[in-house]
């Protein structure tokens, strides 16, 4: 959610810390999709969280934006990441809420992922609590904006 450059920087630091702790790299792959299955698997994961509204979103995508709204989101975001092993869906969705809330200026996506969290079994109270934990790191404006999203969706 923060982009490839920031992710690559974080991974370099993370890998150094793992190696310093005696962890052998590279870690075993947690991926589950193939190039051929990543869109279908991602779309299934996406619909499992957000329901049939995904079909509406895809149908309403402007032709010149279809790659971003349909292909990149379903295949990459959900296919390549949400289908991975190790973390369960509730944890993935909670982490997505955390990351998008921390970015700021993403309130429509935060609201979508508030609903996604509720759909996979996380509670309103968990979302509020995670914002309390995040507040020192992301600041009051982003915390309050995310709380507003929680309140708008999870009444």
N, C-alpha and C positions, 0 to 999 in steps of 0.2 A: 504494500500500500504506500510505502514511502518512496518507491522507485528502485530501479536496479542499482544505481550508484551507491545510495545509502545502504542498501542491503548488502552489496559487495563489501563495503567498508566494515559493516558490522560482522559479516562472516569472517573476514580476515582476523579481527580481534577475537571472535569466538573460537576460531580454529586454533589460534595461538594459545588461548586459555585451555582448551581441551588437550592440546599436545603437552603443555606444561603440567597438566594433571595426569599424564600418562595414558591418555586415550589415543588409540591407534586410528589414524585417519587414512583414507576416507571411511566414513561410517557406511554401514550397509544401506543401500537405497531403500527409501520408504515409498517410492513411487509405485503406482498400481496400474497406470494407463499406458497405452501404446500410442504412437502417433495416429494410428487409425481409430482408436477408441476414445481419445481424450475429449472430443466434442460431445459425443453421445453420453459418455460417463459423467462429464461435467454438467451437461444439461439435466441428467437424471438427479445429480446431487442438488443442483440449483432448484429444480422443481420439488424435490423432497423437503427443502427448507421453505421456499416461497410459494409453492403451489402453481396453479395454472396461470397466475398473473405473468409468469415468465413468457408464456405464449403471446400474451397481449403486448408485452414489452418488445418482443422480437418482431411482431407484426407491425408495430408502430415505428420501428427503427427506420430513419431516413436512409435511402439507398446509399448515400455517400458516407454514412456513419455505421452501416451494417457490420463492417468488420470489427469495429470497436464494441458496439453494443451487443452483438450476437456472438461473433466468433471469438474475440479476445476474452470477453467476460466468461462465456460458457466453457470454452476449451482451456484457456490458460488459468484464469482465476479459480474456477470451480473444478475443471478436469485435472489440471496438473497439481493443484494444491489441496482442494477439499477432499479429494479421493485418497490422499496419502494414508499410509499406515501410521501407527503410534498414537496420535491424538484422536480422541473421539469427536464426534460432530458437535456436541455441546461445548467442548473446549475450543474447537476451531472457531465456532460462531462467536463465542465470548471474546476470543482474542481479536477477531475481526472488528467487533464493536469497540474494543479498546484502541486498536490501531487507528481506525477511522475517526474516533472521537479525539484522539491525540493530534491528528493532523489539523483540525479546525477547518471551518469553511465547508464542511461536507455534510451539513445537516440532513439533506434528503437521503443520503446513503446511511447516515447514522439511524434515521427513522426506519429505514428498510431493515437494518440489522437489529434494531430493537425488536421489530416484529419477527425477524428470523430467529432471534434468541428465544422469544416466547414460544415460537412454533416448535423448536427442538427441545423444549423443556427447561430452559433457564427461566428464572423468575425475575419479576420487576425488582424485588429486593436485592437479588444478586447483581443486577445492573447498577443499582444505586450504590451498593457496597463497593463494587469495582471502581466506580467513579470517585468514591471517598478515598480509596487507596491511590488512585492516579492523580488526585488533585495536586499534591506537592510537585509532581513531575510535569504536569501539563498546564497548571495554573487555573485560577478561578474562571476566566472568561470561557475557556474551552470546556471546563467541567460544567459550568452553568448552562452552556449551550447544549451539551450532551444530556444534562438533566432535563432540559426543556423538551428534548426529543423523546426521552423516556416518558415524561409526563404526557406528551401529546399522543403517544401510541399506547402506552400501558396505563390506562386510566383506572 
